[in-house]
Amino acid sequence: MKIVAGVMVCLLWALGCGEKPSAVLPEAEIEARVSRLLSQMTLAEKIGQMTLVDRNNVILDDIAALFVGGLLSPGGGYPYPNTP
């Protein structure tokens, strides 16, 4: 029984030492995926994804209709006065 347990431990150890697959996609695959996704988008969708709106002035129906890319979280889509 000890021999079987020893063999199992050795097998599990050997299997655990194998090369792990890379989680990072090669740059060529990323470029191909981005190109494929962009080719599926309309011009309106591309423009919408570059648009940020103030969260205090957003109309919920416009988010989907205009393909809004994101919300300005702190609110106030304008810079505050920069005084010392």
Phi and psi restraints in degrees (value plus and minus 20) as a CYANA .aco file:
   2 LYS   PHI     -85.9   -45.9
   2 LYS   PSI     -53.2   -13.2
   3 ILE   PHI     -87.0   -47.0
   3 ILE   PSI     -63.8   -23.8
   4 VAL   PHI     -82.4   -42.4
   4 VAL   PSI     -64.2   -24.2
   5 ALA   PHI     -83.3   -43.3
   5 ALA   PSI     -61.0   -21.0
   6 GLY   PHI     -84.4   -44.4
   6 GLY   PSI     -61.2   -21.2
   7 VAL   PHI     -85.0   -45.0
   7 VAL   PSI     -61.9   -21.9
   8 MET   PHI     -82.4   -42.4
   8 MET   PSI     -62.5   -22.5
   9 VAL   PHI     -82.4   -42.4
   9 VAL   PSI     -63.7   -23.7
  10 CYS   PHI     -83.2   -43.2
  10 CYS   PSI     -61.6   -21.6
  11 LEU   PHI     -84.7   -44.7
  11 LEU   PSI     -65.5   -25.5
  12 LEU   PHI     -83.4   -43.4
  12 LEU   PSI     -59.6   -19.6
  13 TRP   PHI     -83.3   -43.3
  13 TRP   PSI     -64.4   -24.4
  14 ALA   PHI     -85.0   -45.0
  14 ALA   PSI     -60.4   -20.4
  15 LEU   PHI     -88.0   -48.0
  15 LEU   PSI     -53.7   -13.7
  16 GLY   PHI     -93.6   -53.6
  16 GLY   PSI     -37.5     2.5
  17 CYS   PHI    -111.9   -71.9
  17 CYS   PSI     -16.1    23.9
  18 GLY   PHI     -87.8   -47.8
  18 GLY   PSI     142.9   182.9
  19 GLU   PHI     -89.2   -49.2
  19 GLU   PSI     111.5   151.5
  20 LYS   PHI    -103.3   -63.3
  20 LYS   PSI     120.3   160.3
  21 PRO   PHI     -87.4   -47.4
  21 PRO   PSI     125.0   165.0
  22 SER   PHI     -92.9   -52.9
  22 SER   PSI     113.2   153.2
  23 ALA   PHI    -104.0   -64.0
  23 ALA   PSI     -31.9     8.1
  24 VAL   PHI    -111.4   -71.4
  24 VAL   PSI     107.9   147.9
  25 LEU   PHI     -95.7   -55.7
  25 LEU   PSI     123.9   163.9
  26 PRO   PHI     -81.3   -41.3
  26 PRO   PSI     130.2   170.2
  27 GLU   PHI     -78.3   -38.3
  27 GLU   PSI     -56.1   -16.1
  28 ALA   PHI     -83.3   -43.3
  28 ALA   PSI     -58.3   -18.3
  29 GLU   PHI     -87.3   -47.3
  29 GLU   PSI     -59.3   -19.3
  30 ILE   PHI     -84.2   -44.2
  30 ILE   PSI     -66.4   -26.4
  31 GLU   PHI     -79.9   -39.9
  31 GLU   PSI     -62.2   -22.2
  32 ALA   PHI     -84.9   -44.9
  32 ALA   PSI     -61.6   -21.6
  33 ARG   PHI     -86.3   -46.3
  33 ARG   PSI     -63.1   -23.1
  34 VAL   PHI     -82.9   -42.9
  34 VAL   PSI     -65.0   -25.0
  35 SER   PHI     -80.6   -40.6
  35 SER   PSI     -61.2   -21.2
  36 ARG   PHI     -84.7   -44.7
  36 ARG   PSI     -64.3   -24.3
  37 LEU   PHI     -85.3   -45.3
  37 LEU   PSI     -62.6   -22.6
  38 LEU   PHI     -86.0   -46.0
  38 LEU   PSI     -54.2   -14.2
  39 SER   PHI     -89.1   -49.1
  39 SER   PSI     -42.4    -2.4
  40 GLN   PHI    -105.1   -65.1
  40 GLN   PSI     -34.3     5.7
  41 MET   PHI    -108.9   -68.9
  41 MET   PSI     125.2   165.2
  42 THR   PHI    -100.3   -60.3
  42 THR   PSI     147.3   187.3
  43 LEU   PHI     -81.6   -41.6
  43 LEU   PSI     -59.7   -19.7
  44 ALA   PHI     -81.8   -41.8
  44 ALA   PSI     -59.6   -19.6
  45 GLU   PHI     -86.7   -46.7
  45 GLU   PSI     -60.4   -20.4
  46 LYS   PHI     -84.0   -44.0
  46 LYS   PSI     -63.8   -23.8
  47 ILE   PHI     -84.9   -44.9
  47 ILE   PSI     -63.5   -23.5
  48 GLY   PHI     -80.5   -40.5
  48 GLY   PSI     -58.1   -18.1
  49 GLN   PHI     -87.1   -47.1
  49 GLN   PSI     -41.2    -1.2
  50 MET   PHI    -111.6   -71.6
  50 MET   PSI     -19.0    21.0
  51 THR   PHI    -118.0   -78.0
  51 THR   PSI     111.6   151.6
  52 LEU   PHI    -135.0   -95.0
  52 LEU   PSI     116.7   156.7
  53 VAL   PHI    -140.2  -100.2
  53 VAL   PSI     132.6   172.6
  54 ASP   PHI     -90.0   -50.0
  54 ASP   PSI     107.9   147.9
  55 ARG   PHI     -85.2   -45.2
  55 ARG   PSI     -42.1    -2.1
  56 ASN   PHI     -99.8   -59.8
  56 ASN   PSI     -36.2     3.8
  57 ASN   PHI    -141.9  -101.9
  57 ASN   PSI       2.3    42.3
  58 VAL   PHI    -106.9   -66.9
  58 VAL   PSI     121.8   161.8
  59 ILE   PHI    -127.2   -87.2
  59 ILE   PSI     100.2   140.2
  60 LEU   PHI     -75.3   -35.3
  60 LEU   PSI     -57.3   -17.3
  61 ASP   PHI     -85.6   -45.6
  61 ASP   PSI     -49.3    -9.3
  62 ASP   PHI     -91.4   -51.4
  62 ASP   PSI     -46.6    -6.6
  63 ILE   PHI     -78.5   -38.5
  63 ILE   PSI     -69.0   -29.0
  64 ALA   PHI     -97.4   -57.4
  64 ALA   PSI     -60.6   -20.6
  65 ALA   PHI     -87.7   -47.7
  65 ALA   PSI     -53.4   -13.4
  66 LEU   PHI    -126.6   -86.6
  66 LEU   PSI     -12.9    27.1
  67 PHE   PHI      36.0    76.0
  67 PHE   PSI      23.8    63.8
  68 VAL   PHI     -77.8   -37.8
  68 VAL   PSI     113.2   153.2
  69 GLY   PHI    -101.3   -61.3
  69 GLY   PSI     -45.9    -5.9
  70 GLY   PHI    -198.6  -158.6
  70 GLY   PSI     151.7   191.7
  71 LEU   PHI    -133.9   -93.9
  71 LEU   PSI     124.3   164.3
  72 LEU   PHI    -100.1   -60.1
  72 LEU   PSI      83.4   123.4
  73 SER   PHI     -81.4   -41.4
  73 SER   PSI     -69.5   -29.5
  74 PRO   PHI     -87.5   -47.5
  74 PRO   PSI     -32.5     7.5
  75 GLY   PHI      62.1   102.1
  75 GLY   PSI     151.5   191.5
  76 GLY   PHI      49.3    89.3
  76 GLY   PSI      66.2   106.2
  77 GLY   PHI     -97.9   -57.9
  77 GLY   PSI      12.1    52.1
  78 TYR   PHI    -161.5  -121.5
  78 TYR   PSI     133.8   173.8
  79 PRO   PHI     -95.5   -55.5
  79 PRO   PSI     124.8   164.8
  80 TYR   PHI     -98.4   -58.4
  80 TYR   PSI     134.2   174.2
  81 PRO   PHI     -78.2   -38.2
  81 PRO   PSI     117.3   157.3
  82 ASN   PHI    -125.2   -85.2
  82 ASN   PSI      65.0   105.0
  83 THR   PHI    -135.9   -95.9
  83 THR   PSI     124.5   164.5
